[in-house]
């Protein structure tokens, strides 16, 4: 165990006390208390960048007397706290001794709802984390001017197996960081800034790499799609669902970022062929 991990730090999250190893991120400390902090761009196996701003929390730190180096106390004997930093991203903030974290204040809730309003670009058929977070933390209505909607390419082929819908990109940069940090193949990047920001690829030949299947699972909205799709329901006369999903296995010992990518698309192609044959026979 490293020296840093052997040092424990005590803090309070929503009036619950906890001690965690030094260097722990606030968002990870909250998980240990079953306190949900919504995240989008954050992934525990990637470097944190705080891009989506959904994980904003209020942080209070003990006030220290500069002359004595001791904590300043309130009249009731409690430690005086300074919340002067306002809201910070919990995915980039490291815990510190005596820290007080508030995750459910009115200001935090408003920030989450406002950020989700900016991000709400697709619905992905009920399977989208963005949709789930919007239902839980978002506004009831949107102030978006649909006449001013940015129009981008809807089907950009990145290779033989995957296409990109640029309009659905929420600019979380998880795909970029995955290619850079995990796949060691930085072939996609952001281009331009502000409203004109979009994903571009430098992949030539096409984006059919070893980690393609895992890359596809990093997308949080419906901005990427398989060229080969499995039927979601079986063609039987019964009423039981026959789901045909391929799901990554988080934390696997052999494949630390999901299932083997080659197996994903080979299995998809095989089932797609069988499904097409069944369709022709019914016709």
Phi and psi in degrees as a GROMACS rama.xvg file:
@    title "Ramachandran Plot"
@    xaxis  label "Phi"
@    yaxis  label "Psi"
@TYPE xy
-71.5449  161.721  UNK-2
-61.2786  -36.9835  UNK-3
-65.2097  -43.3819  UNK-4
-71.5954  -19.3869  UNK-5
-82.0918  -14.7653  UNK-6
-92.2296  124.102  UNK-7
-98.1501  143.824  UNK-8
-119.855  131.776  UNK-9
-101.565  134.722  UNK-10
-149.028  175.058  UNK-11
-126.226  129.51  UNK-12
-123.041  114.446  UNK-13
50.7928  50.4503  UNK-14
67.7931  14.677  UNK-15
-113.15  128.423  UNK-16
-86.3063  143.435  UNK-17
-154.425  150.888  UNK-18
-120.278  129.402  UNK-19
-134.312  160.34  UNK-20
-61.3676  144.987  UNK-21
-57.4389  137.714  UNK-22
97.3398  -6.79796  UNK-23
-69.9176  139.213  UNK-24
-75.8877  149.53  UNK-25
-58.435  -40.2382  UNK-26
-63.4771  -34.1144  UNK-27
-76.1757  -35.6096  UNK-28
-63.5949  -38.1583  UNK-29
-63.926  -35.8942  UNK-30
-59.4875  -36.4166  UNK-31
-66.0475  -21.0218  UNK-32
-100.151  8.90472  UNK-33
58.1979  30.2478  UNK-34
-95.5492  115.98  UNK-35
-83.7191  120.964  UNK-36
-112.366  116.304  UNK-37
-64.2941  138.417  UNK-38
-135.227  156.337  UNK-39
-133.832  -59.2279  UNK-40
-77.1815  -18.1361  UNK-41
-75.5861  138.947  UNK-42
-143.821  131.677  UNK-43
-61.5652  -19.6917  UNK-44
-99.5272  4.20493  UNK-45
-121.12  158.373  UNK-46
-66.4002  136.167  UNK-47
-79.2769  139.722  UNK-48
-128.595  -11.1074  UNK-49
61.454  41.0355  UNK-50
-82.528  -38.9375  UNK-51
-82.8869  -21.4756  UNK-52
66.6342  13.0382  UNK-53
-74.6652  -25.6735  UNK-54
-90.3211  20.582  UNK-55
-61.0784  136.974  UNK-56
-139.379  166.19  UNK-57
-98.1279  132.868  UNK-58
-117.618  128.125  UNK-59
-114.641  134.059  UNK-60
-119.455  145.916  UNK-61
-59.2701  137.658  UNK-62
-80.9359  127.087  UNK-63
-107.994  131.311  UNK-64
-71.8982  119.028  UNK-65
-64.5082  -30.0169  UNK-66
-74.8422  -41.0956  UNK-67
-103.907  -20.6309  UNK-68
77.5338  6.29518  UNK-69
-94.9126  159.001  UNK-70
-71.3086  138.438  UNK-71
-82.6597  135.016  UNK-72
-105.417  148.868  UNK-73
-78.1893  174.966  UNK-74
-62.2497  -30.428  UNK-75
-85.905  3.05241  UNK-76
93.8127  -6.90823  UNK-77
-78.6311  159.159  UNK-78
-72.2794  132.192  UNK-79
-74.3826  132.931  UNK-80
-113.416  148.251  UNK-81
-115.562  112.465  UNK-82
-99.5187  27.086  UNK-83
-62.3865  -23.1922  UNK-84
-72.0265  -13.8414  UNK-85
70.1078  -137.177  UNK-86
-93.8558  139.477  UNK-87
-132.32  161.859  UNK-88
-80.3232  121.927  UNK-89
-72.4524  -16.8674  UNK-90
-81.0503  -10.9  UNK-91
-118.841  -2.3638  UNK-92
-99.0662  125.079  UNK-93
-89.5663  141.761  UNK-94
-63.2414  153.219  UNK-95
-141.232  160.027  UNK-96
-61.8097  128.792  UNK-97
80.1392  2.99091  UNK-98
-62.2764  142.076  UNK-99
-119.277  125.354  UNK-100
-114.935  132.171  UNK-101
-118.95  120.518  UNK-102
-108.28  -6.06181  UNK-103
-128.472  25.473  UNK-104
-73.9434  163.429  UNK-105
-60.5987  -38.8162  UNK-106
-64.5496  -41.036  UNK-107
-65.0801  -43.6499  UNK-108
-62.4575  -39.8837  UNK-109
-65.6366  -40.7363  UNK-110
-61.1598  -44.6212  UNK-111
-60.4051  -46.2247  UNK-112
-62.765  -41.0331  UNK-113
-65.016  -41.7581  UNK-114
-65.5516  -40.2736  UNK-115
-64.2284  -33.0963  UNK-116
-63.633  -35.7123  UNK-117
-69.5306  -34.5849  UNK-118
-87.244  -17.7565  UNK-119
-68.9344  94.0959  UNK-120
-116.782  -13.3205  UNK-121
-160.75  172.573  UNK-122
-119.863  -19.258  UNK-123
49.8478  36.6097  UNK-124
59.8125  36.1616  UNK-125
80.6277  2.63422  UNK-126
-110.236  14.1071  UNK-127
-99.2236  126.618  UNK-128
-58.3245  -31.6791  UNK-129
-61.8463  -42.0522  UNK-130
-64.7679  -42.0904  UNK-131
-62.7023  -44.9868  UNK-132
-66.5865  -36.4416  UNK-133
-65.9283  -40.3351  UNK-134
-63.7786  -33.2484  UNK-135
-86.4264  -43.521  UNK-136
-116.374  -8.82865  UNK-137
-87.0473  177.894  UNK-138
-75.0008  157.805  UNK-139
-75.1308  -29.2558  UNK-140
-129.766  165.02  UNK-141
-114.287  143.289  UNK-142
-95.63  7.85562  UNK-143
-64.8232  135.684  UNK-144
-88.5554  102.005  UNK-145
-67.5692  -19.6208  UNK-146
-70.6541  -20.4028  UNK-147
-100.473  17.2363  UNK-148
-63.2186  136.573  UNK-149
-76.7004  129.75  UNK-150
-102.474  120.633  UNK-151
-128.684  171.617  UNK-152
-62.9136  134.285  UNK-153
-92.3685  -25.7744  UNK-154
-136.691  90.03  UNK-155
-102.893  110.762  UNK-156
-69.8291  119.933  UNK-157
-91.331  -10.7255  UNK-158
171.606  -164.715  UNK-159
-71.7433  -26.2594  UNK-160
-110.568  -10.8624  UNK-161
-146.272  144.279  UNK-162
-124.103  159.212  UNK-163
-117.851  130.389  UNK-164
-102.087  100.917  UNK-165
-66.8852  -26.4498  UNK-166
-68.4695  -23.2872  UNK-167
-95.7036  1.04767  UNK-168
-69.4479  128.783  UNK-169
-101.083  7.27614  UNK-170
62.1682  39.5322  UNK-171
-83.2918  -16.7751  UNK-172
68.623  14.1152  UNK-173
-65.9067  -38.5865  UNK-174
-66.6907  -39.6234  UNK-175
-64.2794  -45.9104  UNK-176
-66.8985  -36.4315  UNK-177
-62.4886  -47.1246  UNK-178
-62.8193  -35.2214  UNK-179
-79.3879  -45.2908  UNK-180
-91.2912  -33.239  UNK-181
-103.278  -54.3237  UNK-182
-77.8545  -17.0738  UNK-183
53.8124  42.5865  UNK-184
-144.683  72.0873  UNK-185
-74.5993  75.6558  UNK-186
-103.541  -0.0288943  UNK-187
-126.738  148.678  UNK-188
-159.376  162.412  UNK-189
-78.3056  146.504  UNK-190
-130.564  137.714  UNK-191
72.0282  -172.219  UNK-192
-142.78  167.604  UNK-193
60.6496  -136.823  UNK-194
-66.1143  -21.4946  UNK-195
-90.5387  1.75197  UNK-196
-63.9346  133.775  UNK-197
-153.939  162.565  UNK-198
-81.9874  135.59  UNK-199
-129.697  157.689  UNK-200
-122.872  143.374  UNK-201
-108.743  18.6988  UNK-202
-81.9621  118.223  UNK-203
-148.175  108.994  UNK-204
-70.8954  -170.028  UNK-205
-54.6975  165.136  UNK-206
-80.1983  64.046  UNK-207
-117.518  74.7857  UNK-208
-102.737  175.138  UNK-209
-59.8194  -36.4194  UNK-210
-98.6704  20.0776  UNK-211
-59.4161  -43.9498  UNK-212
-62.1076  -40.1465  UNK-213
-69.7047  -37.5874  UNK-214
-59.3269  -43.4791  UNK-215
-58.576  -36.4902  UNK-216
-77.6674  -9.50581  UNK-217
-78.6997  -18.4117  UNK-218
-72.2118  128.337  UNK-219
-93.9452  -25.2889  UNK-220
-110.073  -174.889  UNK-221
-86.4441  37.8338  UNK-222
-81.9455  -16.0317  UNK-223
-118.799  152.211  UNK-224
-145.76  144.886  UNK-225
-71.1817  141.519  UNK-226
-65.4055  -31.339  UNK-227
-109.639  117.149  UNK-228
-114.564  140.479  UNK-229
-84.2792  146.926  UNK-230
-67.3254  136.266  UNK-231
-81.2086  -17.8543  UNK-232
-131.694  140.376  UNK-233
-73.1525  150.36  UNK-234
-92.7385  64.9939  UNK-235
-115.457  172.105  UNK-236
-89.4448  -6.21664  UNK-237
-80.4079  178.907  UNK-238
-108.783  1.53383  UNK-239
-81.8397  138.443  UNK-240
-67.8205  138.124  UNK-241
-115.293  61.5175  UNK-242
-59.3494  137.814  UNK-243
-116.202  72.2833  UNK-244
-107.915  144.152  UNK-245
-108.87  116.859  UNK-246
-116.997  138.31  UNK-247
-71.077  152.35  UNK-248
-103.99  100.59  UNK-249
-68.6333  139.189  UNK-250
75.765  16.1167  UNK-251
-62.9165  148.496  UNK-252
-73.6222  -37.6157  UNK-253
-83.2263  -42.0341  UNK-254
-121.073  99.0444  UNK-255
-70.4276  -12.1689  UNK-256
-123.503  27.7789  UNK-257
125.628  -165.784  UNK-258
-80.8913  166.468  UNK-259
-60.2009  124.245  UNK-260
-60.5827  -36.5367  UNK-261
-62.6397  -37.6766  UNK-262
-64.3347  -31.2084  UNK-263
-58.9696  -54.2326  UNK-264
-79.6506  -29.8789  UNK-265
-65.0174  -43.0023  UNK-266
-66.8601  -39.2282  UNK-267
-60.3775  -44.7783  UNK-268
-63.7255  -40.9055  UNK-269
-63.6151  -46.0125  UNK-270
-69.6177  -32.9792  UNK-271
-64.1267  -39.2866  UNK-272
-63.2461  -44.9545  UNK-273
-64.5074  -39.7544  UNK-274
-65.3343  -41.7887  UNK-275
-63.624  -39.2793  UNK-276
-64.027  -40.292  UNK-277
-65.3166  -37.9792  UNK-278
-62.923  -43.3957  UNK-279
-64.528  -38.196  UNK-280
-66.8381  -34.6337  UNK-281
-71.6937  -30.664  UNK-282
